[in-house]
Amino acid sequence: MSRAVYDIALLPGDGTGPEVVREGQKVLEALQENGDPQLRFESVQGGALYYRDHGTEWEPGGLEKVRRADAILLGAVGWPGITLPDGNIAGHGLVLGLRFGLDLYANVRPCHLYEGVLHRIGSEFKLVWPPGQVDMTIFRENTEDLYTPIHGTLDRGGSTELAVDVRVITRKGSERVIRRAFEAARRTPRGAPEDGVRRVTCVDKSNVLRGCQFFRQVFDEVGSEFPDVEREYAYVDAFCQWLVRQPSHYHVVVTTNMMGDIVTDLAATLQGGLGFAAGANVGDRHGMFEPVHGSAPKYAGKNQVNPFATFQACVQMLDWLSGRHSDSALANQARRLESAVERVLRAGTARTYDQGGTCTTSDAGDRVAEAIREGRT
């Protein structure tokens, strides 16, 4: 049975973040026009520009509001030249702070190429892969590796002589994200586009790094519990070329934090660029969903950026809420939004600048919202 209301914390953040979050709210509100479940939105201010103006990364009580929410939709954080006293980017607390503070240990990045989406590889927009050949999900560990706060510099005589970052790979961190990857592979109705096989590919550098050797060991231990899912292995450098040469081979990929940060942006090229790349940061209790393109300061306020990554983040958010609360109505809303996005992209009438078009951010949101309303009839 559906709950009446779910509370969504909106973190618009910096740069183009407020623009894409506004369009995300627009399409979510269009979904709710025919009844329950309802989403109740509360905007929370914070980020680099807020820090510049107020000396703190969050509005008063902002962090508590976010912690109480059923889900979080983040726009983007960061602004050139604005840093914290410790050298981190201002807005650090809204991204890495929430990942660690809410234990959002799995970063889930779908890589799906929709019909009508073009690529820009080289100087021209074109279709490189047929849409059905790119359909994978990458799971990136989200709370350890080189992102743990074990680092520092040696400064002597006013000069920095040495910088150290320590990589941390734990059994707990590895096991839980790897398990989520195998569960996702088992749960999907189809496997890799190439052959239909449900497989999980472990991406690491275990020929050199001890942490990766341990990550692969845990991968095998967890994978043995899923005999119906194929296990596969790839060194990260080789994976980067295979990913581009033969994306249809991949179904679910799991990797460590730093490597995942890199290969997911490479994978975004397959789906048309970062304007289509969404990410879920999820744990056992909390979920934060975002377009991963960053604040894009040079486009801020121009109503030009691609909002489709935000729409995909909204799909992820609805699916996650549905699973967490056993609410099939939310899953239905996710499918309606995804269907509307597919229809708009297929028509090719909402191409923003990164697709060689002239559609504005708000016009793209209007078209998806209208497609939602048309699909309801």
Secondary structure, DSSP 8 states (H G I E B T S, - for coil): ---SEEEEEEEEESTTHHHHHHHHHHHHHHHGGG-SSEEEEEE--BSHHHHHHHSSSB-TTHHHHHHHSSEEEEEE---TT-B-TTSSBTTHHHHHHHHHHTT--EEEEEEE--TT--EESSSSEE--S-GGG-EEEEEEE-SSBTTSS-EEEEEETTEEEEEEE--B--HHHHHHHHHHHHHHHHHSSS--TTT---EEEEEE-TTT-HHHHHHHHHHHHHHTT-TTSEEEEEEHHHHHHHHHH-GGG-SEEEE-HHHHHHHHHHHHHHTTSGGG-EEEEE-SS-EEEEESS---GGGTTSS-S--HHHHHHHHHHHHHHHHHHT-HHHHHHHHHHHHHHHHHHHHT----GGGT----HHHHHHHHHHHHHHHH-
